[in-house]
Amino acid sequence: MHNKCKEFNRDMPTEMKLHYNVQSNKLNGRYRYDLVYSNDELLHPNDIFNEWFEEVKKEIEK
């Protein structure tokens, strides 16, 4: 991914979220370029995963 960003003279995203919908066979991606998470001693990978999981659940319930 980093090499492709360099090849096309683009910034590397700091966060990439890909959502695949099996029923519609569609893949959607969202990219962020701002600093999303930093080296925070209180924020663990599991916390980030749980936040993402809740976000996905809310989108499914729409």
Phi and psi in degrees as a GROMACS rama.xvg file:
@    title "Ramachandran Plot"
@    xaxis  label "Phi"
@    yaxis  label "Psi"
@TYPE xy
-60.5777  -41.6033  HIS-2
-64.5297  -38.914  ASN-3
-66.4399  -39.5101  LYS-4
-62.1644  -42.6262  CYS-5
-65.247  -41.7477  LYS-6
-59.0345  -38.8245  GLU-7
-99.6599  13.2717  PHE-8
54.5256  47.3409  ASN-9
-119.152  154.094  ARG-10
-71.3526  151.462  ASP-11
-81.9303  128.144  MET-12
-63.5525  148.145  PRO-13
-90.1841  -16.7813  THR-14
-149.92  136.17  GLU-15
-130.956  127.472  MET-16
-123.201  121.196  LYS-17
-113.491  131.094  LEU-18
-122.562  121.76  HIS-19
-108.043  125.201  TYR-20
-100.681  110.848  ASN-21
-63.8348  -42.3339  VAL-22
-63.3047  -41.4453  GLN-23
-96.8331  -5.36685  SER-24
56.6337  42.656  ASN-25
-120.284  143.875  LYS-26
-116.706  125.152  LEU-27
-117.296  141.337  ASN-28
-126.984  143.116  GLY-29
-126.492  134.387  ARG-30
-124.872  142.1  TYR-31
-124.052  148.223  ARG-32
-118.025  -9.35008  TYR-33
-83.5164  164.68  ASP-34
-72.4879  112.963  LEU-35
-88.5577  -51.9917  VAL-36
-128.038  146.759  TYR-37
-121.043  -177.226  SER-38
-74.4716  84.2597  ASN-39
-104.038  122.938  ASP-40
-66.4753  -21.7223  GLU-41
-92.0502  -17.4247  LEU-42
-100.159  116.789  LEU-43
-107.624  159.988  HIS-44
-53.0896  -35.6952  PRO-45
-63.7187  -37.0722  ASN-46
-63.5561  -41.9974  ASP-47
-65.2379  -42.8531  ILE-48
-60.9159  -46.1051  PHE-49
-61.8798  -38.6521  ASN-50
-62.7246  -45.1921  GLU-51
-63.0279  -43.2854  TRP-52
-61.1535  -43.0361  PHE-53
-64.4689  -37.5391  GLU-54
-62.0206  -44.1815  GLU-55
-65.8892  -41.8036  VAL-56
-59.2931  -42.1242  LYS-57
-63.6103  -38.9269  LYS-58
-67.5596  -36.5507  GLU-59
-67.2824  -35.5946  ILE-60
-75.0454  -11.0403  GLU-61
